[in-house]
Amino acid sequence: MPVLELSGAAVEMEGQGQWSDLTLSLAEGEACALIGPNRGGKSLALKLCAGLVAPERGAVRLFGQDLNELNEEELAELRQRVGTVLQAPGLLSNMTVFNNVALPLRYHRGLSDEELEPLVMVRLEALGVAGLRHRFPAELNQGEARCVAIARALSLDQELLLLDDPLEGLDALTSRRLGEWLRAQRQSRPLTILATTRRASSLLAMVDRFAFVRDGRVQAQGRYEELLASADDVMQDYLQ
């Protein structure tokens, strides 16, 4: 059973006069990156999987459950298994870095401050932002905020991680740290990842498969070498 499955998911694409028709599935523990032109449907696919957008036709299934068939309570329970970081990191402005990452653990697990300390700090240290634990989101740069948001997205050891352009705003050192941490997470448990990227090269070491998304459709998918060998001129631009 796929962890994530888009089956002909149709949404009217804003300002483009057309509908998406997204079909894609990910097996447990697989990492896939969506590449392609802006407004082609990459971010839309993530929002569908996160339950932030509902398809007018077709289906979105996570862990075998059709999101359109779940009530609010069931959807909230399912979302605890999914970590999502979109273009805007979504950190709470009135909370410190530490408390942003600790929030899901406090709310869903009811852990004490003493129990929270090692769980939060191991994530912040791995991503190189432990020294920022007392800062607020307004005091972070784009890359730092993204790292904190990703640490929070996996604070409950979520099984599925949805990332919109995760390396945007990260310098080379931080990108490497993030890649190493995500690889370590995948080695320790069957973490499934769906990410978007502007260029395939930035995620080459982090994913198993690429899918080229254009005009609201997955037009090609496979390992990097397979896509590169069969790519047309437009796809080549995003693979290089």
C-alpha positions as CSV (number, residue, x, y, z in Angstrom):
1,M,0.0,0.0,0.0
2,P,1.5,3.4,-1.0
3,V,2.0,5.9,1.8
4,L,1.0,8.7,-0.5
5,E,-1.2,8.5,-3.6
6,L,-2.6,11.1,-5.9
7,S,-5.1,9.6,-8.3
8,G,-6.2,12.0,-11.0
9,A,-6.5,14.8,-8.4
10,A,-8.2,17.7,-10.2
11,V,-8.1,21.3,-9.0
12,E,-8.7,24.5,-11.0
13,M,-5.3,26.1,-11.3
14,E,-5.7,29.8,-10.4
15,G,-5.3,32.2,-13.2
16,Q,-4.4,29.6,-15.7
17,G,-7.8,28.5,-17.1
18,Q,-7.0,24.8,-16.7
19,W,-7.4,21.9,-14.3
20,S,-4.7,19.8,-12.7
21,D,-4.7,16.0,-13.3
22,L,-2.1,14.8,-10.8
23,T,-1.2,11.1,-10.4
24,L,1.7,10.0,-8.3
25,S,2.4,7.5,-5.6
26,L,5.2,7.0,-3.0
27,A,6.1,3.8,-1.3
28,E,7.0,3.7,2.4
29,G,10.5,5.1,2.9
30,E,10.8,6.6,-0.5
31,A,12.0,10.1,-1.2
32,C,10.7,11.9,-4.4
33,A,11.3,15.4,-5.7
34,L,9.0,17.3,-8.0
35,I,10.7,19.5,-10.6
36,G,9.3,21.7,-13.3
37,P,8.3,25.3,-14.1
38,N,6.7,27.7,-11.7
39,R,2.9,27.4,-11.5
40,G,3.1,24.0,-13.1
41,G,1.6,22.2,-10.1
42,K,4.4,21.2,-7.8
43,S,3.3,23.2,-4.8
44,L,-0.3,22.3,-5.5
45,A,0.6,18.6,-5.2
46,L,2.0,19.3,-1.8
47,K,-1.0,21.2,-0.7
48,L,-3.3,18.4,-1.8
49,C,-1.2,15.9,0.1
50,A,-1.3,18.1,3.2
51,G,-5.1,18.4,3.0
52,L,-4.9,22.1,2.5
53,V,-6.6,21.8,-0.9
54,A,-9.4,19.3,-1.7
55,P,-9.6,17.9,-5.2
56,E,-12.8,18.5,-7.1
57,R,-12.3,15.1,-8.9
58,G,-10.0,12.2,-8.2
59,A,-8.6,11.3,-4.9
60,V,-5.8,11.9,-2.4
61,R,-4.9,9.0,-0.1
62,L,-2.4,9.0,2.7
63,F,-1.7,5.7,4.4
64,G,-4.5,4.2,2.4
65,Q,-7.1,6.7,3.6
66,D,-9.0,9.0,1.2
67,L,-8.8,12.5,2.7
68,N,-12.2,13.5,1.3
69,E,-13.8,10.7,3.3
70,L,-12.4,11.7,6.7
71,N,-14.2,13.8,9.2
72,E,-12.4,16.7,11.0
73,E,-11.3,14.5,14.0
74,E,-10.0,11.7,11.7
75,L,-8.1,14.3,9.5
76,A,-6.5,15.9,12.6
77,E,-5.4,12.4,13.8
78,L,-3.9,11.6,10.4
79,R,-2.1,15.0,10.2
80,Q,-0.1,14.0,13.3
81,R,1.7,11.5,11.0
82,V,2.6,14.1,8.4
83,G,5.1,17.0,8.7
84,T,4.6,19.9,6.3
85,V,6.8,22.9,5.5
86,L,5.6,25.2,2.7
87,Q,7.3,28.3,1.3
88,A,6.3,30.3,4.3
89,P,7.8,28.4,7.3
90,G,4.7,29.1,9.4
91,L,6.6,29.6,12.7
92,L,4.6,31.2,15.5
93,S,5.9,34.8,15.9
94,N,5.3,35.0,19.7
95,M,7.3,31.8,20.5
96,T,11.0,31.2,20.6
97,V,12.8,28.8,18.3
98,F,12.8,26.2,21.1
99,N,9.1,26.6,21.9
100,N,8.1,26.4,18.2
101,V,9.8,23.0,17.9
102,A,8.5,21.9,21.3
103,L,4.9,22.9,20.6
104,P,3.7,19.6,18.9
105,L,5.4,17.6,21.7
106,R,3.7,19.6,24.4
107,Y,0.3,19.6,22.7
108,H,0.1,16.0,21.5
109,R,2.4,14.2,24.0
110,G,2.0,16.3,27.1
111,L,5.7,16.2,27.9
112,S,7.3,18.2,30.7
113,D,10.0,20.8,30.1
114,E,12.6,18.4,31.5
115,E,11.5,15.7,29.0
116,L,11.3,18.2,26.1
117,E,14.8,19.6,26.5
118,P,16.8,16.7,24.9
119,L,14.2,15.9,22.3
120,V,14.2,19.5,20.9
121,M,17.9,20.2,21.3
122,V,19.0,17.1,19.4
123,R,17.1,18.4,16.4
124,L,18.3,22.0,16.7
125,E,21.9,20.8,17.1
126,A,21.8,18.5,14.1
127,L,20.6,21.4,11.9
128,G,23.1,23.9,13.3
129,V,20.5,26.2,14.9
130,A,20.9,25.3,18.6
131,G,22.5,28.7,19.4
132,L,19.2,30.3,18.2
133,R,17.0,28.5,20.7
134,H,16.0,31.8,22.5
135,R,15.4,33.8,19.4
136,F,12.0,34.7,17.9
137,P,11.1,34.1,14.2
138,A,11.6,37.7,13.3
139,E,15.2,37.5,14.3
140,L,16.0,34.6,11.9
141,N,17.1,34.7,8.3
142,Q,15.3,32.7,5.7
143,G,17.5,29.6,6.0
144,E,17.4,29.5,9.8
145,A,13.6,29.8,9.8
146,R,13.4,26.9,7.3
147,C,15.6,24.7,9.4
148,V,13.5,25.4,12.5
149,A,10.3,24.7,10.6
150,I,11.7,21.3,9.4
151,A,12.8,20.4,12.9
152,R,9.3,21.2,14.1
153,A,7.7,19.2,11.2
154,L,9.5,16.0,12.4
155,S,9.2,16.7,16.2
156,L,6.7,13.8,16.5
157,D,8.8,11.5,14.3
158,Q,6.2,11.9,11.6
159,E,6.1,9.2,8.9
160,L,5.6,11.5,5.9
161,L,7.4,14.8,5.3
162,L,6.2,17.3,2.7
163,L,8.7,20.0,1.8
164,D,8.3,23.0,-0.6
165,D,11.7,23.9,-2.0
166,P,13.5,23.0,1.3
167,L,16.9,24.3,0.2
168,E,15.7,27.8,-0.7
169,G,17.6,30.4,1.3
170,L,20.1,27.8,2.8
171,D,23.9,28.3,2.4
172,A,26.1,25.4,1.4
173,L,26.9,24.3,4.9
174,T,23.3,24.4,6.1
175,S,22.1,22.5,3.0
176,R,24.7,19.8,3.7
177,R,23.6,19.5,7.4
178,L,20.0,19.3,6.4
179,G,20.7,16.6,3.8
180,E,22.8,14.6,6.3
181,W,20.1,14.9,9.0
182,L,17.3,13.7,6.6
183,R,19.4,10.8,5.5
184,A,20.0,9.8,9.1
185,Q,16.3,10.1,9.8
186,R,15.6,7.8,6.8
187,Q,18.2,5.3,7.9
188,S,16.7,5.1,11.4
189,R,13.0,4.6,10.3
190,P,10.9,4.4,7.1
191,L,10.5,8.2,6.6
192,T,8.8,9.0,3.3
193,I,9.5,12.4,1.7
194,L,7.9,14.4,-1.1
195,A,9.7,17.7,-1.9
196,T,9.7,20.3,-4.6
197,T,12.8,21.9,-6.1
198,R,13.6,24.4,-8.8
199,R,16.6,22.4,-9.9
200,A,17.2,18.7,-9.6
201,S,20.9,19.2,-8.8
202,S,20.1,20.6,-5.3
203,L,18.4,17.4,-4.2
204,L,20.4,14.8,-6.0
205,A,21.9,13.3,-2.9
206,M,18.7,13.4,-0.9
207,V,16.0,11.6,-3.1
208,D,15.5,8.4,-4.9
209,R,13.2,9.6,-7.7
210,F,12.3,12.8,-9.6
211,A,8.9,13.6,-11.2
212,F,8.6,16.3,-13.8
213,V,5.4,18.4,-13.3
214,R,4.1,20.7,-16.0
215,D,0.6,22.0,-16.8
216,G,-0.8,20.4,-13.6
217,R,0.4,16.9,-14.6
218,V,3.2,14.5,-13.8
219,Q,4.7,14.2,-17.3
220,A,7.7,12.0,-16.5
221,Q,9.2,10.3,-13.5
222,G,12.1,8.0,-12.6
223,R,15.7,8.1,-11.3
224,Y,17.8,11.1,-12.2
225,E,19.8,9.2,-14.8
226,E,16.7,7.8,-16.4
227,L,15.0,11.2,-16.8
228,L,18.1,12.8,-18.0
229,A,18.5,10.2,-20.8
230,S,14.9,10.7,-22.0
231,A,14.3,14.4,-21.3
232,D,13.2,17.0,-23.8
233,D,14.9,20.4,-24.0
234,V,12.5,21.9,-21.4
235,M,13.0,19.1,-18.9
236,Q,16.7,19.2,-19.4
237,D,16.8,22.8,-18.1
238,Y,15.4,21.6,-14.8
239,L,17.5,18.5,-14.5
240,Q,20.8,20.3,-15.0
